[in-house]
C-alpha cells in the first residue's frame, strides 16, 4: 500500500507538476491533524515521518519526560521513561510509534480531505505560475465544455484547463465545444481570494494584442497603438500612429480590401471597429476619434474638456446610438466632449 502511495505522489509530480516535497508536507500535516482527532485531543504531540527513499510512513506520539505528570497526553514520568530506556532524563522527549492501520474511517477521511485540498491548492499555484509571465498576453485556447445554466466555459490553454466566466465573454457570443478562441490574460493574482488567473475576451487589451499579432507594421514598431476604447460585443475605437511619414497607420491596419481588419473582426464575433488616426494635437485627435462623423470645429474648454461643432445632419452620427460614439471618443481621447449642431 505504501508503494502505491508513493507511486501516486510521483504521478502527481509528473502529470500535474505538483512537487513531491510539497505534497509530503501537506500529507504530514493531514496525518497529524487526523491522529489528534482520533485521540480526541488537540494537546497531544504527534510527529509524522514520511520517507520517500524507503517508501515508509511512520507516526510517533511524543511525550516529555517530567518528575510529576500533570498532563498524561503530553507528559511521561521519569520512572516510566527509564523503563523504556535508561538514557532518558527529565526534559527529554519519548517517542512511541503509532500504527497507521489503527486509523478509524473518520480520521482517514479527515486526512484525505486535507490531502485533496493540498492538491487543489498546488494546482491553483501551478496554474498561477504558468500564467505569471503571460499577463496581458493572448493565449489560444480550445473550448472543452460550456455550462448552459451559468454560461461559463471550461477551456484548455495547453498549459492547463481554466474557466472563462460568462462575464468575461463577448456579449452575444455563443461558444461551442471544440471551438478555437483567443483569450486575454487580464489578471494574475497571488492572493487566495477569488480566481488566481482571470482570462477575458471582453477586455480592451484583447483588441490591442490582436492588432499587434495581425498587423506586421505594428510588430515591426513602425505603427503604434496609442489607445483603445471598447464596449465588447458592440464597438471599439482604436487610435494608431505611424513613426514613418510614408506609412499610413490606418491603411496598414485595414489592409488591402480590408483583409487584415476582417480577421480581427471575425475573432471578435463581428464587433465593429473604428480605426482612427492619433495626433499630439488634441483638437485633431478629437476630430478623428468622432469618426465617422464630420466635425466642423473643436474648441478646448478648460482642463480635459472641449466643445465640438458639427452640421445638423451629422449630429446624430457624432453622438451615436445611445451616445455610444461620443462616449467611446471621450474615453479614447480622455476629454469630456460636448457636441452641438452648428
Residue, then its C-alpha position, 0 to 999 in steps of 0.5 A: x500500500x505504501x508503494x502505491x502511495x508513493x507511486x501516486x505522489x510521483x504521478x502527481x509530480x509528473x502529470x500535474x507538476x505538483x512537487x513531491x516535497x510539497x505534497x509530503x508536507x501537506x500529507x504530514x500535516x493531514x496525518x497529524x491533524x487526523x491522529x489528534x482527532x482520533x485521540x480526541x485531543x488537540x494537546x497531544x504531540x504527534x510527529x509524522x515521518x514520511x520517507x520517500x527513499x524507503x517508501x515508509x510512513x511512520x507516526x510517533x506520539x511524543x511525550x516529555x519526560x517530567x518528575x510529576x505528570x500533570x498532563x498524561x497526553x503530553x507528559x511521561x514520568x521519569x520512572x516510566x521513561x527509564x523503563x523504556x530506556x535508561x538514557x532518558x532524563x527529565x526534559x527529554x522527549x519519548x517517542x512511541x510509534x503509532x500504527x497507521x492501520x489503527x486509523x478509524x474511517x473518520x480520521x482517514x477521511x479527515x486526512x484525505x480531505x486535507x490531502x485533496x485540498x493540498x492538491x487543489x491548492x498546488x494546482x491553483x499555484x501551478x496554474x498561477x505560475x504558468x500564467x505569471x509571465x503571460x499577463x496581458x498576453x493572448x493565449x489560444x485556447x480550445x473550448x472543452x465544455x460550456x455550462x448552459x445554466x451559468x454560461x461559463x466555459x471550461x477551456x484548455x490553454x495547453x498549459x492547463x484547463x481554466x474557466x472563462x466566466x460568462x462575464x468575461x465573454x463577448x456579449x452575444x457570443x455563443x461558444x461551442x465545444x471544440x471551438x478555437x478562441x483567443x483569450x486575454x490574460x487580464x489578471x494574475x493574482x497571488x492572493x487566495x481570494x477569488x480566481x488566481x488567473x482571470x482570462x477575458x475576451x471582453x477586455x480592451x487589451x484583447x483588441x490591442x494584442x490582436x492588432x499587434x499579432x495581425x498587423x506586421x507594421x505594428x510588430x515591426x514598431x513602425x505603427x503604434x497603438x496609442x489607445x483603445x476604447x471598447x464596449x465588447x460585443x458592440x464597438x471599439x475605437x482604436x487610435x494608431x500612429x505611424x513613426x514613418x511619414x510614408x506609412x499610413x497607420x490606418x491603411x496598414x491596419x485595414x489592409x488591402x480590401x480590408x483583409x487584415x481588419x476582417x480577421x480581427x473582426x471575425x475573432x471578435x464575433x463581428x464587433x465593429x471597429x473604428x480605426x482612427x488616426x492619433x495626433x499630439x494635437x488634441x483638437x485633431x485627435x478629437x476630430x478623428x476619434x468622432x469618426x465617422x462623423x464630420x466635425x466642423x470645429x473643436x474648441x478646448x474648454x478648460x482642463x480635459x474638456x472641449x466643445x465640438x461643432x458639427x452640421x445638423x445632419x451629422x449630429x446624430x452620427x457624432x453622438x451615436x446610438x445611445x451616445x455610444x460614439x461620443x462616449x467611446x471618443x471621450x474615453x479614447x481621447x480622455x476629454x469630456x466632449x460636448x457636441x452641438x449642431x452648428 
